[in-house]
Amino acid sequence: MSVRLLIADDHEVIRVGLATMLKGSEIEVVGLAANGKEALALAEQTKPDVILLDIRMPDGDGLETLEHVRTKAPNAKVVMLSTYDNPTYVARAVALGACDFVLKGSDRQAIIETIMAAAAGESPSRAGELRRVASAMKVRQVVVDDDEVPLTQRETQVLRHVALGLSNKEIGRSLEISVETVKEHVQNILRKIAVSDRTQAAVWAVRKGLVE
């Protein structure tokens, strides 16, 4: 049995390209949407098994659309599609219920495997990244919801920048501090909120409402 797929992306070349790429596989493309509004309408109409949802789109971006998918297609699995491997995108995607996250630059086999795994309800396929983030969110949920972890004003500023995917150099330039100072702040932040890397820090920031 083929997997019914809805593709939502605001660039026609991406939509059509993906549909063409998937020909000859076990995946049947049942709809192409150019924005979030179209995606929700087609999701309700076509009842896909999987929705491949671009993160950045007009008329309701992917993350906003993801919040409403459950009412339109409650049984559909959602895989977020993005050009950039931004930790905040990953963290927000997990928080809103996406089952995987795939980059537009991925090869055909990786995209097919991701979609098939999502349809089968299997664990995220993306090199363990989304699985690790999801685990981090579950482990941290009670702590993050219940405990206030003291961060200085500067550490909070740095954490917001980290969650937006900026490098140490970019953070330093933005806040007009040295790269060495940024590194020190990042290490203090990871220690204070008890996480091991920047992506988990982004998860923490998203759950605390420090970034949207």
For each residue, the residues with C-beta under 8 A, 3 or more apart:
1:
2: 26 27 28
3: 26 27 28 49 50 115 116 119
4: 28 30 46 47 48 49 50
5: 22 27 28 29 30 48 49 50 51 52 115
6: 29 30 31 32 33 39 42 43 46 48 50 51 52 76
7: 15 18 19 29 31 32 33 52
8: 15 32 33 34 35 36 38 39 42 51 52 53 54 57 62 65
9: 14 15 18 33 34 52 54 57 81
10: 34 35 54 56 57 58
11: 14 15
12: 15 16 34
13: 16 17
14: 9 11 17 18 54 104
15: 7 8 9 11 12 18 19 32 33 34
16: 12 13 19 20 32
17: 13 14 20 21
18: 7 9 14 15 21 22 29 52 111
19: 7 15 16 22 23 29 32
20: 16 17 23
21: 17 18 108 111
22: 5 18 19 25 27 29 108 111 112 115
23: 19 20
24:
25: 22 112
26: 2 3 112 116
27: 2 3 5 22 112 115 116
28: 2 3 4 5
29: 5 6 7 18 19 22 32
30: 4 5 6 42 46 48
31: 6 7 42 43 45 46 48
32: 6 7 8 15 16 19 29 42
33: 6 7 8 9 15 36 38 39 41 42
34: 8 9 10 12 15 38 57
35: 8 10 38 39 57 58 59 60
36: 8 33 39 40 57 58 59 60 61 62 64 65
37: 40 41 59 60
38: 8 33 34 35 41 42 59
39: 6 8 33 35 36 42 43 51 53 57 60 65 69
40: 36 37 43 44 60 65 68 69 72
41: 33 37 38 44 45 72
42: 6 8 30 31 32 33 38 39 45 46
43: 6 31 39 40 46 47 48 51 69 72 73 76
44: 40 41 47 72 73
45: 31 41 42
46: 4 6 30 31 42 43
47: 4 43 44 73 75 76
48: 4 5 6 30 31 43 51 73 76
49: 3 4 5 75 76 77 119
50: 3 4 5 6 76 77 78 79 115 118 119
51: 5 6 8 39 43 48 69 73 76 77 78 79
52: 5 6 7 8 9 18 79 81 102 115
53: 8 39 62 65 66 69 78 79 80 81 98
54: 8 9 10 14 57 62 80 81 82
55: 61 62 63 80 81 82 89 93
56: 10 61 62 82
57: 8 9 10 34 35 36 39 54 60 61 62 65
58: 10 35 36 61
59: 35 36 37 38
60: 35 36 37 39 40 57 64 65 68
61: 36 55 56 57 58 64 65
62: 8 36 53 54 55 56 57 65 66 80 81
63: 55 66 67 80 89 92 93 96
64: 36 60 61 67 68
65: 8 36 39 40 53 57 60 61 62 68 69
66: 53 62 63 69 78 80 93 96 97 98
67: 63 64 70 96
68: 40 60 64 65 71 72
69: 39 40 43 51 53 65 66 72 73 76 78
70: 67 73 74 97
71: 68 74
72: 40 41 43 44 68 69
73: 43 44 47 48 51 69 70 76
74: 70 71
75: 47 49
76: 6 43 47 48 49 50 51 69 73
77: 49 50 51 99 118 119 121
78: 50 51 53 66 69 97 98 99 118
79: 50 51 52 53 98 99 100 101 102 114 115 118
80: 53 54 55 62 63 66 89 93 98 100 101 102
81: 9 52 53 54 55 62 102 103 104
82: 54 55 56 85 86 89 101 102 103 104
83: 103 104 105
84: 89 103 165
85: 82 90 103
86: 82 89 90 164 165
87: 90 91 162 163 165 198 199 201 202 203
88: 91 92 163 164 165 202 205 206 211
89: 55 63 80 82 84 86 92 93 101 165
90: 85 86 87 93 94 101 129 130 133 199 202
91: 87 88 94 95 133 137 163 199 202 203 205 206
92: 63 88 89 95 96 206
93: 55 63 66 80 89 90 96 98 101 130
94: 90 91 97 98 130 133 134 137 203
95: 91 92 137 203 206 207
96: 63 66 67 92 93
97: 66 70 78 94
98: 53 66 78 79 80 93 94 101 130
99: 77 78 79 118 121 124
100: 79 80 114 117 118 124 125 126 130
101: 79 80 82 89 90 93 98 124 126 129 130
102: 52 79 80 81 82 106 110 111 114 126
103: 81 82 83 84 85 106
104: 14 81 82 83
105: 83
106: 102 103 110 111 114
107: 110 111
108: 21 22 111 112
109: 112 113
110: 102 106 107 113 114 125
111: 18 21 22 102 106 107 108 114 115
112: 22 25 26 27 108 109 115 116
113: 109 110 116 117 125
114: 79 100 102 106 110 111 117 118 125 126
115: 3 5 22 27 50 52 79 111 112 118 119
116: 3 26 27 112 113 119 120
117: 100 113 114 120 122 123 124 125
118: 50 77 78 79 99 100 114 115 121 122
119: 3 49 50 77 115 116
120: 116 117
121: 77 99 118
122: 117 118 125
123: 117 131
124: 99 100 101 117 128 129 130 131 134
125: 100 110 113 114 117 122
126: 100 101 102 114 129 130 131
127:
128: 124 131 132
129: 90 101 124 126 132 133 199
130: 90 93 94 98 100 101 124 126 133 134
131: 123 124 126 128 134 135
132: 128 129 135 136 199
133: 90 91 94 129 130 136 137 199 200 203
134: 94 124 130 131 137 138
135: 131 132 138 139
136: 132 133 139 140 195 199 200 203
137: 91 94 95 133 134 140 141 203 207
138: 134 135 141
139: 135 136
140: 136 137 143 144 194 195 200 203 204 207
141: 137 138 144 145 207
142: 145 146
143: 140 146 147 194
144: 140 141 147 204 207 208
145: 141 142 207
146: 142 143
147: 143 144
148:
149: 192 193
150: 192
151: 155 156 159 189 192 193
152: 155 156
153: 156 157
154: 157 158 175 185
155: 151 152 158 159 185 188 189 192
156: 151 152 153 159 160 210
157: 153 154 160 161 175
158: 154 155 161 162 171 175 182 185 186 189
159: 151 155 156 162 163 189 201 204 205 210
160: 156 157 163 164 205 210 211
161: 157 158 164 166 170 171 174 175
162: 87 158 159 165 166 171 186 189 198 201 202 205
163: 87 88 91 159 160 201 202 205 206 210 211
164: 86 88 160 161 211
165: 84 86 87 88 89 162 202
166: 161 162 170 171 174
167: 170 171
168: 171 172 179 182 183 186
169: 172 173 179
170: 161 166 167 173 174
171: 158 161 162 166 167 168 174 175 177 182
172: 168 169 175 176 177 178 179 181 182
173: 169 170 176
174: 161 166 170 171
175: 154 157 158 161 171 172 182
176: 172 173
177: 171 172 181 182
178: 172 181 182
179: 168 169 172 182 183
180: 183 184
181: 172 177 178 184 185
182: 158 168 171 172 175 177 178 179 185 186
183: 168 179 180 186 187
184: 180 181 187 188
185: 154 155 158 181 182 188 189
186: 158 162 168 182 183 189 190 198 201
187: 183 184 190 191
188: 155 184 185 191 192
189: 151 155 158 159 162 185 186 192 193 201
190: 186 187 193 195 196 197 198 201
191: 187 188 194
192: 149 150 151 155 188 189
193: 149 151 189 190 201 204
194: 140 143 191
195: 136 140 190 200 201 203 204
196: 190 200
197: 190 200 201
198: 87 162 186 190 201 202
199: 87 90 91 129 132 133 136 202 203
200: 133 136 140 195 196 197 203 204
201: 87 159 162 163 186 189 190 193 195 197 198 204 205
202: 87 88 90 91 162 163 165 198 199 205 206 211
203: 87 91 94 95 133 136 137 140 195 199 200 206 207
204: 140 144 159 193 195 200 201 207 208
205: 88 91 159 160 162 163 201 202 208 210 211
206: 88 91 92 95 163 202 203 209 210 211
207: 95 137 140 141 144 145 203 204
208: 144 204 205
209: 206 212
210: 156 159 160 163 205 206
211: 88 160 163 164 202 205 206
212: 209
